[in-house]
């Protein structure tokens, strides 16, 4: 009886963003995490000389123009991100992150440290868990960058929590992808091998054939962050598959 009553009490709080349920949960954040779990799989691997981002880019219909769908975005010359979840929500955070990069660059005449940028984005996401009249962002982010201290990889969740990772995955096939990465990850891995490992990880739970049209890759090294062209993605796929 107590268990049923507790579940009923929690459900009555699930529509309130700013009120804790009796069990100590914020229901809307749990729902936002569920929205991330419905998104396409994205993953990232930190290598000794850079970071690779990889994601599925699936269109709801073949009538869509795939060139208009982009899940990996650059925030500055040295940092970029990939998301899983609701695309329009990601666009808001990409714009906020780009603005913060330019504010820092204009003030200090140098690129923003990756950790500082991630903290800014996480703070924006956290504000949307503690304000009335808004909802949490329905996305998780993998942020990859390279600054004066080397390569960095961070994951940011709808609650505003963020951590540094060696390799991580978000989205629909997150659990299987993380299990695969735990088995294959090597702390001494270099960027080229990390790209191959990322594609093999995506292949584990991929529905259909992987092509340059439905896979997107981004890399960052000590020179720049960039999204690979479809022809470059095709070359890597030919090497791996």
VMD Tcl script that draws the C-alpha trace (Angstrom):
set ca {
  {0.00 0.00 0.00}
  {2.79 2.43 0.91}
  {4.57 1.77 -2.41}
  {1.39 2.50 -4.39}
  {0.73 5.63 -2.35}
  {4.31 6.81 -2.89}
  {4.03 6.31 -6.66}
  {0.75 8.25 -6.71}
  {2.31 11.05 -4.67}
  {5.29 11.26 -7.05}
  {3.06 11.35 -10.13}
  {1.11 14.30 -8.72}
  {4.37 16.29 -8.69}
  {5.54 15.22 -12.17}
  {4.10 18.32 -13.88}
  {5.81 20.76 -11.52}
  {9.34 21.74 -12.46}
  {10.25 23.63 -9.31}
  {8.66 21.37 -6.65}
  {10.36 18.27 -5.31}
  {8.30 15.09 -4.99}
  {8.19 13.32 -1.58}
  {10.92 10.94 -2.82}
  {13.23 13.88 -3.62}
  {12.89 13.91 -7.40}
  {12.14 16.62 -9.95}
  {9.88 14.77 -12.36}
  {10.43 17.05 -15.35}
  {14.18 16.42 -15.26}
  {13.52 12.67 -15.40}
  {11.24 13.27 -18.40}
  {13.97 15.36 -20.08}
  {16.47 12.52 -19.60}
  {13.90 10.18 -21.18}
  {13.72 12.54 -24.18}
  {17.51 12.24 -24.55}
  {17.12 8.46 -24.53}
  {14.81 8.71 -27.55}
  {17.45 10.60 -29.57}
  {19.95 9.16 -32.03}
  {23.12 7.71 -30.56}
  {26.10 10.06 -30.23}
  {29.51 9.31 -28.77}
  {32.94 10.82 -28.23}
  {36.44 9.50 -27.55}
  {39.37 11.48 -26.17}
  {42.73 10.56 -27.69}
  {46.23 11.65 -26.75}
  {46.27 14.25 -29.54}
  {42.61 15.23 -29.89}
  {38.96 14.23 -29.54}
  {36.54 12.64 -32.02}
  {32.75 13.15 -32.02}
  {30.49 10.72 -33.91}
  {26.73 10.51 -34.31}
  {23.92 8.94 -36.27}
  {22.15 11.40 -38.54}
  {18.85 9.78 -39.41}
  {16.13 11.54 -41.36}
  {12.46 10.79 -40.69}
  {11.85 10.48 -44.44}
  {13.99 10.10 -47.55}
  {12.38 13.26 -48.93}
  {14.41 15.40 -46.51}
  {17.61 17.08 -47.71}
  {20.31 15.60 -45.46}
  {22.64 18.58 -45.99}
  {20.26 20.70 -43.87}
  {20.58 18.38 -40.86}
  {23.68 18.94 -38.74}
  {24.12 17.45 -35.27}
  {27.77 18.40 -34.73}
  {28.39 22.14 -34.35}
  {31.50 24.26 -33.85}
  {31.36 26.78 -31.01}
  {34.77 28.29 -31.72}
  {37.92 27.39 -33.63}
  {39.02 25.01 -30.85}
  {35.78 23.55 -29.49}
  {32.56 21.94 -30.70}
  {29.74 19.70 -29.55}
  {27.30 16.98 -30.53}
  {23.85 16.45 -29.02}
  {21.25 13.75 -28.56}
  {17.62 14.70 -27.99}
  {15.62 17.67 -29.24}
  {17.38 19.58 -32.03}
  {15.76 23.01 -31.43}
  {16.93 22.92 -27.80}
  {20.49 22.26 -28.96}
  {20.33 25.28 -31.27}
  {19.63 27.57 -28.31}
  {22.65 26.25 -26.39}
  {24.93 26.38 -29.45}
  {24.08 30.06 -29.92}
  {24.66 30.77 -26.21}
  {28.00 28.93 -26.28}
  {29.18 30.77 -29.40}
  {28.30 34.10 -27.85}
  {30.26 33.25 -24.68}
  {33.29 32.25 -26.79}
  {33.28 35.60 -28.58}
  {32.81 37.60 -25.36}
  {35.85 35.87 -23.84}
  {37.94 36.23 -27.00}
  {37.12 39.94 -27.30}
  {37.96 40.59 -23.64}
  {41.13 38.48 -23.22}
  {42.40 38.16 -26.84}
  {42.65 34.38 -26.54}
  {40.36 31.32 -26.89}
  {38.15 30.46 -23.93}
  {39.34 27.46 -21.83}
  {37.14 24.45 -22.61}
  {36.18 23.85 -18.98}
  {35.02 27.44 -18.56}
  {32.83 27.24 -21.65}
  {31.28 23.96 -20.48}
  {30.53 25.52 -17.09}
  {28.70 28.38 -18.83}
  {26.56 26.02 -20.92}
  {25.84 23.84 -17.87}
  {24.78 26.93 -15.90}
  {22.29 27.86 -18.63}
  {20.84 24.34 -18.50}
  {20.66 24.42 -14.70}
  {18.75 27.73 -14.72}
  {16.02 26.00 -16.71}
  {15.52 23.47 -13.88}
  {14.92 26.11 -11.21}
  {12.73 28.74 -12.87}
  {8.97 28.98 -13.21}
  {7.34 29.01 -16.64}
  {10.13 27.09 -18.41}
  {11.08 23.45 -18.92}
  {14.46 21.67 -18.84}
  {16.41 21.26 -22.08}
  {15.57 17.89 -23.64}
  {19.15 17.17 -24.68}
  {22.50 15.93 -23.45}
  {25.73 17.31 -24.91}
  {29.20 15.95 -25.57}
  {31.60 18.90 -25.75}
  {35.07 18.38 -27.26}
  {37.83 20.94 -27.25}
  {41.58 21.55 -27.24}
  {43.20 24.33 -25.20}
  {46.56 25.13 -23.61}
  {46.24 22.12 -21.28}
  {45.47 19.61 -24.05}
  {42.36 17.80 -25.32}
  {39.14 17.76 -23.26}
  {35.83 15.89 -23.39}
  {32.82 16.80 -21.25}
  {29.25 15.51 -20.99}
  {26.46 17.88 -19.94}
  {23.04 16.53 -18.91}
  {19.59 18.21 -18.71}
  {19.99 18.82 -14.96}
  {23.05 21.01 -15.61}
  {25.44 18.36 -14.27}
  {28.71 17.98 -16.16}
  {31.76 15.75 -15.92}
  {34.99 15.19 -17.80}
  {35.16 11.85 -19.64}
  {37.72 9.74 -21.49}
  {34.94 8.35 -23.70}
  {31.17 8.53 -23.44}
  {27.92 7.92 -25.31}
  {24.43 9.44 -25.15}
  {21.14 8.71 -26.85}
  {19.14 5.61 -27.75}
  {21.93 3.02 -27.75}
  {23.91 4.62 -24.92}
  {24.23 1.53 -22.67}
  {25.55 -0.81 -25.37}
  {27.86 1.88 -26.75}
  {29.39 2.57 -23.33}
  {29.89 -1.16 -22.73}
  {31.68 -1.44 -26.10}
  {33.84 1.60 -25.34}
  {34.83 0.23 -21.93}
  {36.18 -2.87 -23.63}
  {37.94 -1.07 -26.50}
  {39.23 2.14 -24.91}
  {42.99 2.58 -24.59}
  {44.41 5.61 -22.71}
  {47.23 5.80 -25.29}
  {44.89 5.82 -28.30}
  {45.64 8.35 -31.03}
  {43.09 10.35 -33.01}
  {43.09 8.20 -36.16}
  {42.49 5.03 -34.15}
  {39.86 6.82 -32.07}
  {37.92 7.62 -35.27}
  {37.94 3.93 -36.22}
  {36.83 2.91 -32.71}
  {34.03 5.49 -32.79}
  {32.67 4.09 -36.06}
  {32.90 0.51 -34.81}
  {31.00 1.53 -31.67}
  {28.22 3.16 -33.70}
  {28.04 0.06 -35.90}
  {27.22 -2.14 -32.87}
  {23.68 -0.82 -32.53}
  {23.14 0.70 -35.96}
  {19.92 -0.13 -37.76}
  {20.65 -0.46 -41.47}
  {23.78 0.40 -43.46}
  {26.19 3.09 -42.33}
  {26.96 5.62 -45.06}
  {28.40 9.11 -45.33}
  {24.80 10.34 -45.53}
  {23.72 9.05 -42.11}
  {26.96 9.32 -40.12}
  {28.53 12.57 -38.98}
  {32.06 12.96 -37.60}
  {33.85 15.89 -35.99}
  {37.42 16.10 -34.74}
  {39.46 18.56 -32.72}
  {43.24 18.64 -32.44}
  {45.87 21.23 -31.54}
  {45.09 23.13 -34.75}
  {41.29 23.36 -35.03}
  {37.84 21.86 -34.58}
  {36.13 20.79 -37.78}
  {33.29 18.64 -39.06}
  {34.48 16.08 -41.59}
  {33.08 16.25 -45.11}
  {30.93 13.36 -46.47}
  {33.83 12.23 -48.67}
  {36.15 12.04 -45.64}
  {33.51 10.11 -43.67}
  {33.16 7.70 -46.60}
  {36.92 7.07 -46.65}
  {36.90 6.20 -42.92}
  {33.86 3.95 -43.35}
  {35.62 2.10 -46.18}
  {38.60 1.51 -43.89}
  {36.50 0.16 -41.01}
  {33.58 -1.71 -42.57}
}
mol new
graphics top color blue
foreach p $ca { graphics top sphere $p radius 0.5 }
foreach p [lrange $ca 0 end-1] q [lrange $ca 1 end] { graphics top cylinder $p $q radius 0.2 }
display resetview
